[in-house]
Amino acid sequence: MVSSIQHRRNEISKLVNQKNYVEISDLSNRFNVSEMTIRRDLEKMENEGLLIRVLGGAKPIQKSFVEDNLNLRASENLLSKQVMAREAVKLIQDGDVIGFDASTSAAEVAKLVKDLKNITVVTNNITIALDLISSEITTILLGGYVRPNSISTMGTSLKKYMESINIDKMFISARGLTLQEGLTDSTIDEGEAKQAMIHKSNHIIALVDHSKIGVKKLFQVIPSDEINTIIVNEYDSFTEEQKEVISEFKKNHLDFRLIKNDE
């Protein structure tokens, strides 16, 4: 049976999340207890991570936009991205200068490079740069303004920086892939940041999970015939249209890799 104290605290928690702010005096009147009792309740609940105390009351804990957005993007088709990453990392050799775009697919590859020797990573992906801090890998984080949706840098300064950098192998992804349009993205600024890195790269590796096959978005990042290697994960429920796209790529692309999920 829930005690009267716990019941009151449960109700306080509901009120805080419904109203986004509650006052100690209002809670005291509502529950017919002293303000000191409410203060003790709020202190206990703050210690349990249920709310944040502020002057005269309390407010709910809001997860940061960055945290929520990262978790959402990283969780989309995660197993597919990990399958592709294990294939992609095979292409990296000691001494390479590696480029990673702002995609979560590229971030999965970056997780696998920490044990490689004498490589340099160039990226506009802030998450990757932070993840590699604890490694001995030389990491260059490209400058620019920060785009919250992808937790990455982009803009004119990024393009300028790239003029003096050469990349051996560039790992990219986008929102769609067709034979006619190549890799396409939803936003121009993100697409242009990818292009700036692509133009200074010798070998382009595209990581495209099954959900993006046959999809065409607003901005063309790179034509399909300029991509050196395309890595796609096998999927049991490809549509007929997607199967046709894959068939076209197999006929027209020299290095198109369809990777089974159990590999």
N, C-alpha and C positions, 0 to 999 in steps of 0.2 A: 504494500500500500504506500502511495506517495505521501510523504509528510507535508504538513502545511507550508513549511519553509521551502521545500523543493517545488511544491505546486506554485508558490508565489514566484519563485525564480524562473520556472518554466513560462509563466504568464508574462513576466518582465521581458524575457527573451523574445517572445512573440511580439510584444508591443514595440520593442526596439527595432526589430526587423520590418515591422509594418510601417512605422512612423519615421524611421531613420534618425529620430532623436527623441528622448524622453527626459523630463525634468524630475529631479529627486522629489520636489514638493508635490508634483502631481501623482507620483507613485505612492508617496506617503499617504495621500488622501484616498487614493483608489483602494489600497490594501489595508487602510486603517492601522498603520504601524508608524513608528517614529521615523524621522528622517535619518537618524543614526542607524536604524535597522536596515533601511534601504541602502545606505552607504556601504554597510557590511555586505549586503547582497551583491552590490555592484562590484565591490572589491573581489569577492569570491569568484564571481562570474568572469571578471577580467582575467584573473589568474588561470581560469579554465579555458581561456581563449574564446569566450562566447560574445564578448562585447569590448568596447573601449570606453573608459571613463573620461569624461570631459568636464569642464567647469559647470557645475550645477546639474549634471545629468550624465547621460551615456548615449553612445551611438553604435551602430553595428560595425562589425569588422568587414571591410570591403577588400576582397582580393584585388590585387593590382591588375590593371589592364594587361600589362606585360605578361604577368604570370598566367592569367587566364588564356590570353591569346597564344602564348607559346605552347601551353598544354593542349589546347585545341588543335593547333596546326600539327604538332608533333604526333598526336594520336591518330590522325587520319591515315588509314591504310598503312599503319606502322609496320606490320609484318612484311608487306610487299616492299616497303622501302628498305627494310633490313636485308631481304633477299637480294635486291638489286645492289645494295652497298657491298655485300660480300663478293659479288662478281666484279664490281667496279674497282675495288681496292687491289685486285690482281693486276690491274693495268699500271699501277704505280711502281716505280723503281727508285732505288736509293739515289739520291742526288737530284731528283726531280723538283722543279718549282710547280706547285699545285695550286690551281685556282678553284675556289668554291663560291658559288653564288649564294643568294639569301634563302634558298629553298631548304625545307626540312629533309628532303632526299639527300642533298649534298651534306647536310649535317650528320646524317647517318654514316656516310662514307668517312667523314672527318673523325668520327669516333673510333675508327679502325686503323688510323694512321699513326697512332701514338708510339708504336714500337718500331716504326720505320726509321732508318738512319739517314742523316744528312739531307733531309727534305726541307723545303721552305713552303709555307702556306700563305697564299694571298687571298683575302676574302673581304667582302663587305658585310658578312654575316657576323653580327656581334656575338651571338650565341656560340658560334664556332670559336671565335677568338677567346672568349672566356673559358670555354671548355679545354682549350689547349694551353692555358696558362701553366698548369702543373706539369706539362711535358717539356722536353728539351727541344721541341720543334720551333724553329724561327717562324714567327707569325707576323704578317703585315696586315693590319686592319686599315682598310681604305677609308679616307676621310670623306665627309659630306654631311648633309643633314640627315637626321634619323627618321626613318619611316616606321611609326609604331606598329602597323599591321604585320610587318615582316621582321621587325627588330633588326633593321639593317640600315646601312648608310647608302646614300645616292646623291646625285646632283652633279653640277658642273665641276666641283672640286675633285670628285671621284674620277671623272673623265680625264682631268688634267693630270692627276697622280698616275693614272694608268699609262700615260705617254712614255714614262721612263721605266716601265716594268715589262718584262717578258715572261710569259707563263708557258711551261711545257705542256701540261695537261689540265684542261678546264672541265670541271664537273658542274653541270647545270640541270635545272628542271624548269618546267613552266606549267601552265594550266591546260594546254592542249597540244596534240600532235596529229598532223595529217601529212600525207605525202605532198599535197599541193601547196600547203602553206608552211610546212615545217613546224617548228616550235612557236607557239603563240601564248601571249600572256594577257591578263585582264587589265593591267595598269601600265601606262606608258613609262612612268618614271622607273618602275622596277625593270621593265623591259630594256630601257636605255642603259641602266646600270649593268645588266647582263651583257649587252652589246659592247660596252666599253671594255669589258674583260675579255670577251670573245675575240675582239679585233686584235688583241695582243697575245693570243694563245695559238700554239702550234697544233694541238690535238683537242677536239671538242668531244666530250662524252656526255650524252643526254640520258638522264635517268627519268623514265616515264612510267608511273604506275598505271595499272589497268584502267582506272577511272578516267584517264586523260586521252586514251586512244580514240581517234576519230572526232575529237573535240576541237573546234576552232574558236579562238578568242579574238579580242580587238586588235592586239598589237603583235606584229610578227617579230619575234626575237631573232630567229635564224632560219634560212631555208633548209629543207631537209637534205639537199645535196651538199651542204656545207658542214653537216654533222659527220664526224668521223666514225663514231661508235654510238649505237642506240641500244640501251638496255631496258627491257620491259619484263615485268613479272608475268608468269603464266597465270591464267585465271580460268576457273571452271565455267563461268557464266558470261563469257564474251558474247556480245550481240552479233548478229549476222553482219551488221555494218562494221563492227570492230574487227571481226574475222577477215573481212575483205580488206580493211586497211592494213592489217598485219601481213596478209598475203601479198599486197602491193609492195610493202617495204621489203619483204624477203626477196622479191623478184628484182627490185631496183636499188637496194642498198647493200654495199659490200660487207658491212659489219653490223648486222641487226641480230641482237641476242635476246631470245625469249627464254627466260630462266624459270625453271620449275621451282615451286615453293619449298620442296623438300631437299633442294640442293644446298 
